[in-house]
Amino acid sequence: MKFNPFEQKAKSLESCIMDWRKLNVKPYNKLECSPYTRVRCILMNGTEYESVWFGHQFHRHSDDNDLKRTIALIRRNEQQQQKLISSLKPLDENLLETTIGYEQLAVDLTAFLAQHVSDNNVKKALDFALLEDFDHLYRYANLLESDMRAKAEDYVGDYTEIMPARPTIAHHRHPYDTVKTHINNKNATAFDKCAVNIITAAEQQTMNYYMNLGGFYKNQKGREIYTEIAMVEEDHVTQYGSLIDPCASWFEMCLMHEYIECYLYYSMFCDESDENVKHIWEILLEQEIAHLHASAINLYKYEKKQWQEVIPNGDFPELISFKSNKEYIRKIIKNTVTNTGNREGYIDINKLPDNADFFKYQNKVNKNPQKVASHQVIVEHIKNFGEDYRFQDKTHPISSLQDRKQDNVDIGRVKNSK
């Protein structure tokens, strides 16, 4: 069914402001809700953070106080939305349990987007980082069982396998190899424009979560793996952010931000299985439609542009839905596990020149591979349990990653490794 937010009746901005009662909502039950309810909450939390961050940057780049007041009013409501969504997380869900949700989000959102985008350059970027987030899930799942005697399969359901992919130690690349070619908004599909913005916001939220909360982990090895993976998320945010068309004006970007929020809330509403959370997505969608209409007014007021010049057809593209992507992920692992970044593209590690920046950077940050935190987490688990933790349906597609009693630190990082 088509849905065009520009054709919906919009509330006033003032009517969107909520009192404290509305901000403190009933949390989901971590043991009873669908894993994808948790994932949707994480995604929308990150989406609201992105909107708030953008609003502050727009505010700081304008000398028109009337415009700043409108931006401030919208941003205040976005802040309230973010706080409301944060309160959906239950008190008994700890930092590491939430982390499993972050990585399941990264895996299944990335896989969904990769299978639906039209731009091959965007698809390659998604497939590339997909394997890395998939491996992060595996590392954190092993930490979860080591430290909490809990199994990540209880948090991801039967939707997402947990096993190694391109090892995390191989994810550390020179910054020069994280900058990619941006899309052109004038000829990109609506879905592709949404996709690059959505995945950037989602990865940015993950980066911020690990960067800010990793230091509160209860032991040193946990702190170290959060530090390491947070640095990989910096790579991902740079990669995905470079895909966004930088030529849009502030007003055009603002309209696109609000349109994407409407698109996401409508997607979450249609996909949600928890009735309490579903009602919240409906409320926040109504508020975002108000933000979108206000942004369209500003676009015309300050740049004399109609919204159709930025978003030619306001109808939402195919909605985002969360589902299992096991076979797709296995295919990408089988075909691209030895890839690494190479300036705007990607290349098999075995074809990379010996003097490439990747190897120079690896030699600086991973001087002693055996001491790297993401590897040590697996080593310790094997020592304590006799093998690593996995949750997989069948044999791993890469023979060198099938050994459950030894962690591979060479594949995707060292030439001619097996």
WOCORTA-V282770 format. One record per pair of residues at least 24 apart in sequence whose C-alpha atoms are under 10 Angstrom apart, sorted by the first residue. I is the first residue (numbers start at 1). J is the second residue. D is the distance in whole Angstrom. If there is no record, write none. Layout:
BEGIN
i = {I:I}
j = {J:J}
d = {D:D}
END
This chain:
BEGIN
i = {1:1:1:2:2:2:2:2:3:3:3:3:3:3:4:4:4:4:4:4:4:4:4:5:5:5:5:5:5:5:5:5:5:5:5:5:5:6:6:6:6:6:6:6:6:6:6:6:6:7:7:7:7:8:8:8:8:9:9:9:9:10:10:10:10:10:10:10:10:10:11:11:11:11:11:11:11:11:12:12:12:12:12:12:13:13:13:13:13:13:13:13:13:13:13:14:14:14:14:15:15:15:16:16:16:16:16:16:16:16:16:16:16:16:16:16:17:17:17:17:17:17:17:17:18:18:18:18:19:20:20:21:22:22:22:22:23:23:23:23:23:23:23:23:23:24:24:24:24:24:24:25:25:25:25:25:25:25:25:25:25:26:26:26:26:26:26:26:27:27:27:27:27:27:27:27:27:27:28:28:28:28:28:28:28:28:29:29:29:29:29:29:29:30:30:30:30:30:30:30:30:30:31:31:31:32:33:33:33:34:34:34:34:34:34:35:35:35:35:35:35:35:35:35:35:35:35:36:36:36:36:36:36:36:36:36:36:36:36:36:36:36:37:37:37:37:37:37:37:37:37:38:38:38:38:38:38:38:38:38:38:39:39:39:39:39:39:39:39:39:39:39:39:40:40:40:40:40:40:40:40:40:40:40:40:40:40:40:40:41:41:41:41:41:41:41:41:41:41:41:41:42:42:42:42:42:42:42:42:42:42:42:42:43:43:43:43:43:43:43:43:43:43:43:43:43:43:43:44:44:44:44:44:44:44:44:44:44:44:44:44:45:45:45:45:45:45:45:45:45:46:46:46:46:46:46:46:46:46:46:46:46:46:46:47:47:47:47:47:47:47:47:47:47:47:47:47:47:47:48:48:48:48:48:48:48:48:48:48:48:48:48:49:49:49:49:49:49:49:49:49:49:50:50:50:50:50:50:50:50:50:51:51:51:51:51:51:51:51:51:52:52:52:52:52:53:54:54:54:54:55:55:55:57:58:58:58:58:61:62:67:67:70:70:70:70:71:71:71:71:71:73:74:74:74:74:74:74:74:75:77:77:77:77:78:78:78:78:81:81:81:81:81:84:84:85:85:85:85:88:88:95:95:95:95:95:95:95:96:96:96:96:96:96:96:96:96:96:97:97:97:97:97:97:97:97:98:98:99:99:99:99:99:99:99:99:99:100:100:100:100:100:100:100:100:100:100:100:101:101:101:101:102:102:102:102:102:102:102:102:103:103:103:103:103:103:103:103:103:103:103:103:104:104:104:104:104:104:104:104:104:104:105:105:105:105:105:105:105:106:106:106:106:106:106:106:106:106:106:107:107:107:107:107:107:107:107:107:107:107:107:107:108:108:108:108:108:108:108:108:108:108:108:109:109:109:109:109:109:109:109:109:110:110:110:110:110:111:111:111:111:111:111:111:111:112:112:112:112:112:112:112:112:113:113:113:113:113:113:113:113:113:114:114:114:115:115:116:116:116:116:116:117:117:117:117:117:117:117:117:117:118:118:118:118:118:119:119:119:119:119:119:121:121:121:121:121:121:121:122:122:122:122:122:122:122:122:122:122:123:124:124:125:125:125:125:125:125:125:125:125:125:125:126:126:126:126:126:126:127:127:127:127:127:128:128:128:128:128:128:128:128:128:128:129:129:129:129:129:129:129:129:129:130:130:130:130:130:130:131:131:131:131:131:131:131:131:131:131:131:131:131:132:132:132:132:132:132:132:132:132:132:132:132:132:132:133:133:133:133:133:133:133:133:133:134:134:134:134:134:134:134:134:134:134:134:135:135:135:135:135:135:135:135:135:136:136:136:136:136:136:136:136:136:136:136:136:137:137:137:137:137:138:138:138:138:138:138:138:138:138:138:138:138:139:139:139:139:139:139:139:139:139:139:139:139:139:139:139:140:140:140:140:140:140:140:140:141:141:141:141:141:141:142:142:142:142:142:142:142:142:142:142:143:143:143:143:143:143:143:143:143:143:144:144:144:144:145:145:145:145:146:146:146:146:146:146:146:146:146:147:147:147:147:151:151:151:152:152:152:153:153:153:156:157:158:158:158:158:158:159:159:159:159:159:160:160:160:160:160:160:160:160:161:161:161:161:161:161:161:161:161:161:161:162:162:162:162:162:162:163:163:163:163:163:163:163:163:163:164:164:164:164:164:164:164:164:164:164:164:165:165:165:165:165:165:165:165:165:165:165:165:165:165:165:166:166:166:166:166:166:166:166:166:166:166:166:166:167:167:167:167:167:167:167:167:167:167:167:167:168:168:168:168:168:168:168:168:168:168:168:169:169:169:169:169:169:169:169:169:169:169:169:169:169:169:169:169:169:170:170:170:170:170:170:170:170:170:170:170:170:170:170:171:171:171:171:171:171:171:171:171:171:171:171:171:172:172:172:172:172:172:172:172:172:172:172:172:172:172:173:173:173:173:173:173:173:173:173:173:173:173:173:174:174:174:174:174:174:174:174:174:174:174:175:175:175:175:175:175:175:175:175:176:176:176:176:176:176:177:177:177:177:177:177:177:177:177:177:177:177:178:178:178:178:178:178:178:178:178:178:178:178:178:178:178:178:179:179:179:179:179:179:179:179:179:179:179:179:179:179:180:180:180:180:180:180:180:180:180:180:180:180:180:181:181:181:181:181:181:181:181:181:182:182:182:182:182:182:182:182:182:182:183:183:183:183:183:184:184:184:184:184:184:185:185:185:185:185:185:185:186:186:186:186:186:186:188:189:189:190:190:190:190:190:190:190:190:190:191:191:191:191:191:191:192:192:193:193:193:193:193:193:194:194:194:194:194:194:194:194:194:194:195:195:195:195:195:196:196:196:196:196:196:197:197:197:197:197:197:197:197:198:198:198:198:198:198:199:199:199:199:200:200:200:200:200:200:200:200:200:201:201:201:202:203:203:203:203:203:203:203:203:204:204:204:204:204:204:204:204:205:205:206:206:206:206:207:207:207:207:207:207:207:208:208:220:221:221:221:221:221:221:222:222:222:223:224:224:224:224:224:225:225:225:225:225:225:226:226:227:227:228:228:228:229:229:239:239:242:248:249:249:250:251:251:251:251:251:251:251:251:251:251:252:252:252:252:252:252:252:252:252:252:253:253:253:254:254:254:254:254:254:255:255:255:255:255:255:255:255:255:255:255:255:256:256:256:256:256:256:257:257:257:258:258:258:258:258:258:258:258:258:259:259:259:259:259:259:259:259:259:259:260:260:260:261:261:261:261:261:262:262:262:262:262:262:262:262:263:263:263:263:263:263:263:263:264:264:264:264:265:265:266:266:266:267:267:267:267:267:267:268:268:268:268:270:270:270:271:271:271:271:271:272:272:326:326:330:330:330:331:332:333:333:333:334:334:334:334:335:335:336:337:337:337:338:338:338:338:338:338:338:338:339:339:339:340:340:348:348:348:349:349:349:349:349:349:349:350:350:350:350:350:350:351:351:352:353:354:358:359:359:362:362:369:369:370:370:372:374:374:375:375:375:375:376:377:378:378:378:378:378:379:379:379:381:382:382}
j = {315:316:318:314:315:316:317:318:263:266:314:315:316:317:259:262:263:289:313:314:315:316:317:259:262:263:266:285:286:288:289:290:292:293:314:315:316:259:262:289:290:292:293:296:307:308:313:314:315:289:293:314:315:286:289:290:293:286:289:290:293:286:287:288:289:290:291:292:293:294:286:287:288:289:290:291:293:294:287:289:290:291:293:294:70:73:74:77:287:288:289:290:291:293:294:73:74:77:290:77:287:290:73:74:76:77:78:80:81:283:284:286:287:288:290:291:73:74:76:77:78:80:81:287:77:80:81:84:80:80:84:84:80:81:84:280:80:81:82:83:84:85:86:87:88:83:84:85:86:87:88:83:84:85:86:87:88:89:276:277:280:84:87:88:89:90:276:277:84:85:86:87:88:89:90:91:276:277:87:88:89:90:91:274:276:277:88:89:90:91:92:93:274:89:90:91:92:93:97:98:154:155:93:154:155:274:155:273:274:155:156:157:272:273:274:100:101:104:105:154:155:156:157:158:159:160:322:101:104:105:108:155:156:157:159:271:272:273:274:321:322:323:101:268:271:272:273:274:277:278:322:88:89:98:100:101:102:104:105:155:156:98:100:101:102:103:104:105:106:108:109:156:322:85:101:102:105:109:264:265:267:268:269:271:272:277:281:321:322:82:85:86:87:88:89:101:102:105:268:277:281:85:86:88:89:98:99:101:102:105:202:205:206:85:101:102:105:106:109:198:199:201:202:203:205:206:264:268:81:82:85:86:198:201:202:205:261:264:265:268:281:81:82:83:84:85:86:201:202:205:82:85:86:198:199:200:201:202:203:204:205:206:208:209:78:82:197:198:199:200:201:202:204:205:257:260:261:264:265:75:77:78:79:80:81:82:83:85:201:205:257:261:78:79:81:82:83:201:202:204:205:208:78:197:198:200:201:202:204:205:257:75:78:79:82:201:254:257:258:261:76:77:78:79:82:79:250:253:254:257:250:254:257:250:250:251:253:254:250:250:298:302:291:294:295:298:254:291:294:295:298:291:287:288:290:291:292:294:295:291:284:287:288:291:284:287:288:291:280:283:284:287:288:280:284:277:280:281:284:277:280:209:210:213:214:216:217:218:140:141:143:144:147:148:152:214:217:222:140:141:144:148:150:151:152:155:155:209:136:137:140:141:144:206:209:210:226:136:137:138:139:140:141:144:152:153:155:156:137:152:155:156:133:137:202:203:205:206:209:210:132:133:134:135:136:137:138:140:141:156:203:206:133:134:136:137:155:156:159:160:161:162:133:137:156:202:203:206:322:130:132:133:134:136:137:199:202:203:206:131:132:133:134:135:136:137:160:161:324:325:326:329:133:134:159:160:321:322:323:324:325:326:329:195:198:199:202:320:321:322:323:325:195:198:199:202:325:322:323:324:325:326:328:329:332:195:320:321:322:323:324:325:328:191:192:194:195:196:198:199:320:321:192:195:328:325:328:191:192:195:318:320:188:189:190:191:192:193:194:195:196:188:189:190:191:192:183:188:189:191:192:193:180:181:182:183:243:344:345:180:181:182:183:192:195:196:240:243:244:192:345:346:178:180:196:236:239:240:243:341:344:345:346:195:196:199:236:239:240:328:329:332:333:336:166:236:332:333:336:337:339:340:341:346:166:171:232:233:235:236:239:240:340:165:166:236:329:332:333:164:165:166:167:168:171:329:330:332:333:336:337:339:164:165:166:167:168:169:170:171:229:232:233:236:333:337:165:166:168:171:203:229:232:233:236:160:161:162:163:164:165:166:167:168:329:333:162:163:164:165:166:167:168:171:374:162:163:164:165:166:167:168:225:226:229:232:374:161:162:163:164:165:162:163:164:165:167:168:374:378:388:389:390:391:163:164:167:168:225:229:373:374:375:376:377:378:388:389:390:222:225:226:229:374:377:378:389:377:378:388:389:390:391:374:377:378:379:380:381:382:388:389:390:221:222:225:374:376:377:378:380:381:389:222:377:381:389:381:385:388:389:377:378:380:381:382:384:385:388:389:218:219:222:381:389:390:391:389:390:391:390:391:392:391:324:324:326:391:392:393:322:323:324:325:326:323:324:325:326:329:391:392:393:324:325:326:327:329:330:390:391:392:393:394:326:389:390:391:392:393:388:389:390:391:392:396:401:402:404:333:388:389:390:396:398:401:402:404:407:408:329:330:332:333:334:336:337:338:396:397:398:401:408:411:412:333:336:337:338:339:340:401:408:409:410:411:412:413:337:338:374:375:401:407:408:409:410:411:412:413:225:228:229:232:372:373:374:375:409:412:413:228:229:232:362:365:366:369:370:372:373:374:375:408:409:410:411:412:413:232:338:339:340:358:362:366:369:409:410:411:412:413:414:228:229:231:232:233:235:236:340:341:358:362:412:413:228:229:231:232:235:340:341:358:359:361:362:365:366:413:232:235:340:341:342:357:358:359:360:361:362:365:413:235:341:342:343:356:357:358:359:360:361:362:234:235:238:239:341:343:357:358:361:341:342:343:344:357:358:235:238:239:340:341:342:343:344:345:346:357:358:234:235:236:237:238:239:240:241:242:340:341:342:343:344:345:346:235:236:237:238:239:240:241:242:243:341:342:343:344:345:238:239:240:241:242:243:244:341:342:343:344:345:346:239:240:242:243:244:245:343:344:345:239:240:241:242:243:244:245:246:247:344:242:243:244:245:246:243:244:245:246:247:248:244:245:246:247:248:310:311:245:248:309:310:311:312:245:311:317:260:311:312:313:314:315:316:317:318:260:316:317:318:319:320:244:317:243:244:245:256:260:311:244:256:257:259:260:261:263:264:316:317:240:243:244:260:320:240:241:242:243:244:245:240:241:243:244:245:256:257:260:240:241:257:260:261:264:236:237:240:241:236:237:238:239:240:241:242:243:244:237:240:241:237:233:234:235:236:237:238:240:241:230:233:234:236:237:238:240:241:233:237:230:233:234:237:231:232:233:234:235:236:237:233:234:373:372:373:374:376:377:380:373:374:377:373:372:373:374:376:377:372:373:374:375:376:377:373:374:373:374:372:373:374:373:374:341:344:344:310:299:303:299:295:296:297:298:299:300:302:303:305:310:295:296:298:299:303:305:307:309:310:311:295:299:310:291:292:295:296:298:299:291:292:293:294:295:296:297:298:299:307:310:311:292:295:296:307:310:311:291:292:295:288:289:290:291:292:293:294:295:296:288:289:291:292:293:295:296:311:314:316:288:292:316:285:288:289:291:292:286:287:288:289:290:291:292:316:288:289:315:316:317:318:319:320:316:319:320:321:319:320:316:319:320:316:318:319:320:321:322:319:320:321:322:319:320:321:319:320:321:322:323:321:322:392:393:396:397:398:397:397:396:397:398:396:397:398:399:397:398:412:398:411:412:410:411:412:413:414:415:416:417:411:412:413:412:413:412:413:415:411:412:413:414:415:416:417:412:413:414:415:416:417:415:416:415:415:415:413:413:414:413:414:409:410:407:409:409:407:409:406:407:408:409:407:407:404:405:406:407:408:405:406:407:405:406:407}
d = {10:10:10:10:6:7:9:9:9:9:8:5:6:9:10:9:9:10:8:5:4:6:10:8:7:8:10:9:9:9:6:9:8:9:7:7:8:9:10:8:10:8:7:9:9:10:10:7:9:10:10:8:9:9:7:9:9:9:8:8:9:7:8:9:6:5:8:9:7:9:7:7:9:8:5:9:9:10:9:10:6:9:10:9:9:7:7:8:8:9:10:6:7:10:8:8:9:9:10:10:9:9:10:9:10:7:10:10:10:9:9:9:6:9:8:9:9:9:8:6:9:8:9:9:8:7:9:10:9:9:9:10:9:10:8:10:7:8:9:7:5:8:9:8:10:8:6:9:9:6:8:10:7:8:9:6:7:10:9:9:9:10:8:6:9:8:8:9:10:9:9:6:4:5:5:8:9:9:9:6:6:6:10:8:8:8:9:8:7:10:9:9:10:8:7:10:8:7:9:10:10:8:10:8:8:10:10:8:7:9:9:8:9:7:8:10:7:9:9:9:6:5:6:9:9:10:10:8:9:8:9:10:8:9:9:9:8:9:10:9:7:8:10:9:9:7:7:7:8:9:9:9:8:8:10:6:9:10:9:9:10:9:9:6:7:9:7:5:9:9:9:10:9:10:9:10:8:10:10:10:10:7:10:9:8:10:10:10:9:10:6:8:10:7:8:10:10:10:9:9:10:8:8:10:9:9:10:8:7:8:8:8:9:10:10:8:7:9:9:9:9:8:6:9:8:10:9:10:9:8:7:9:10:9:8:10:8:8:8:9:9:8:6:8:9:6:7:10:9:8:8:10:10:9:10:10:6:5:8:7:5:8:9:10:10:8:9:7:9:9:6:7:9:8:9:9:7:9:10:9:10:6:7:9:7:5:9:9:9:10:10:8:8:8:10:7:10:8:9:9:7:10:10:9:9:9:6:9:8:8:9:8:7:9:10:9:9:7:8:8:8:9:6:7:9:10:9:9:8:9:10:8:10:9:7:9:10:8:9:9:8:9:10:8:9:9:10:9:9:9:10:10:9:9:9:6:10:9:9:9:10:8:9:9:9:9:9:9:10:10:7:9:10:9:10:9:9:9:10:8:10:9:10:8:8:9:8:10:8:9:9:7:10:9:10:9:8:9:9:9:8:10:9:10:8:8:9:10:10:8:8:9:10:9:9:8:10:9:6:9:10:7:7:9:7:10:7:8:9:10:7:7:9:9:9:9:9:7:9:10:10:6:7:9:7:5:9:9:10:10:10:8:8:8:10:7:9:7:9:7:10:10:9:10:10:8:10:10:9:7:10:6:8:10:9:8:7:7:9:8:9:6:6:9:10:8:8:10:10:9:10:9:10:9:9:8:9:7:7:7:6:9:9:10:9:8:9:8:8:7:9:9:9:10:7:10:10:10:10:9:7:9:7:7:10:10:8:8:8:8:9:8:9:9:9:10:6:9:10:9:8:10:10:9:10:10:9:8:8:9:9:10:10:8:10:7:5:9:10:7:9:8:7:10:8:7:8:8:8:10:7:10:9:8:9:9:9:9:8:9:9:9:8:8:9:8:9:7:10:10:8:8:10:8:10:9:7:7:9:9:10:9:9:10:9:9:10:10:8:10:9:7:9:8:9:10:8:9:8:9:8:8:9:8:10:9:10:9:9:7:9:9:10:9:10:10:8:9:9:9:6:6:9:9:10:8:9:8:7:9:7:10:9:7:6:7:7:10:9:7:10:9:10:9:10:9:9:9:9:10:10:9:9:9:10:9:9:7:8:7:6:8:10:10:9:10:8:7:5:5:6:6:6:10:10:9:9:8:9:10:8:7:10:10:7:10:8:9:7:8:9:10:5:5:6:8:10:10:10:9:9:8:7:9:9:8:9:8:9:10:10:6:8:10:7:7:10:9:10:9:8:9:10:9:8:9:10:10:10:10:7:8:9:10:7:7:10:9:6:9:7:5:8:9:7:9:10:10:6:8:9:8:9:10:10:10:9:8:9:10:8:8:9:8:6:10:8:8:10:9:9:9:9:10:8:9:9:9:9:8:9:7:10:10:10:8:10:9:9:9:9:7:5:7:8:9:6:7:6:9:8:8:10:9:9:7:10:9:9:8:5:5:7:10:10:8:5:5:6:9:9:8:5:7:7:8:9:9:10:9:10:10:8:9:10:7:9:10:9:9:9:9:10:6:9:10:7:10:9:10:9:8:10:9:10:8:9:5:7:8:9:9:9:9:9:7:6:9:9:10:8:8:9:9:7:6:8:7:7:8:10:9:8:8:10:9:6:8:8:9:10:9:9:9:9:10:8:8:10:7:9:7:7:9:7:8:9:9:8:10:9:10:8:9:8:9:10:8:8:7:6:5:9:10:9:9:6:10:8:10:8:9:10:9:8:8:9:9:8:6:8:10:10:8:10:7:7:8:9:9:9:8:8:7:9:8:5:8:9:6:7:9:10:9:9:9:9:9:6:6:9:8:5:8:9:7:8:9:10:9:9:9:9:9:8:6:9:8:9:9:10:9:9:5:5:4:7:8:9:8:8:9:6:8:9:6:5:9:10:8:10:7:8:7:7:9:10:9:10:10:6:5:8:9:6:8:9:9:7:6:9:9:6:8:9:6:6:10:10:9:7:4:7:10:9:10:7:6:9:9:10:6:9:10:9:8:6:4:5:5:8:10:10:9:6:6:5:9:9:8:6:9:8:10:8:6:9:9:8:8:9:9:10:9:8:9:9:10:10:9:10:8:9:8:9:9:8:6:9:10:8:6:7:9:10:10:9:9:8:9:9:9:10:10:8:9:9:6:10:9:9:10:9:10:10:9:9:10:6:7:9:6:6:9:8:8:8:7:10:9:8:8:9:10:9:8:9:9:9:9:7:9:8:6:8:8:5:6:9:9:9:8:9:9:9:7:8:10:7:6:10:8:10:10:7:8:8:6:9:9:9:9:9:8:7:9:9:8:8:5:6:9:9:8:9:9:10:10:7:9:8:7:10:8:9:8:9:9:6:8:10:10:8:5:6:9:9:8:9:9:9:10:8:7:7:9:8:10:9:10:9:10:9:9:7:8:10:7:5:9:8:8:10:10:9:9:10:7:9:9:8:9:6:9:10:10:9:10:9:7:9:9:9:9:6:9:9:5:6:10:9:8:8:8:9:9:9:10:10:8:8:10:8:10:7:8:9:6:5:9:10:8:10:8:8:9:6:9:9:10:9:9:9:9:9:9:8:7:9:10:9:8:9:6:6:10:9:8:9:9:10:9:6:8:10:7:9:10:8:7:10:10:10:9:8:9:9:9:5:6:7:10:9:8:8:9:8:9:8:9:8:6:7:10:9:9:9:9:8:7:9:8:10:9:7:8:9:6:6:10:10:9:9:8:8:6:10:6:4:8:9:9:10:9:9:6:9:7:8:8:10:9:9:6:7:7:6:8:10:9:9:8:5:6:9:8:10:8:10:9:9:8:9:8:10:7:9:10:8:9:10:10:10:7:8:7:9:10:10:9:8:7:10:8:7:7:9:8:9}
END
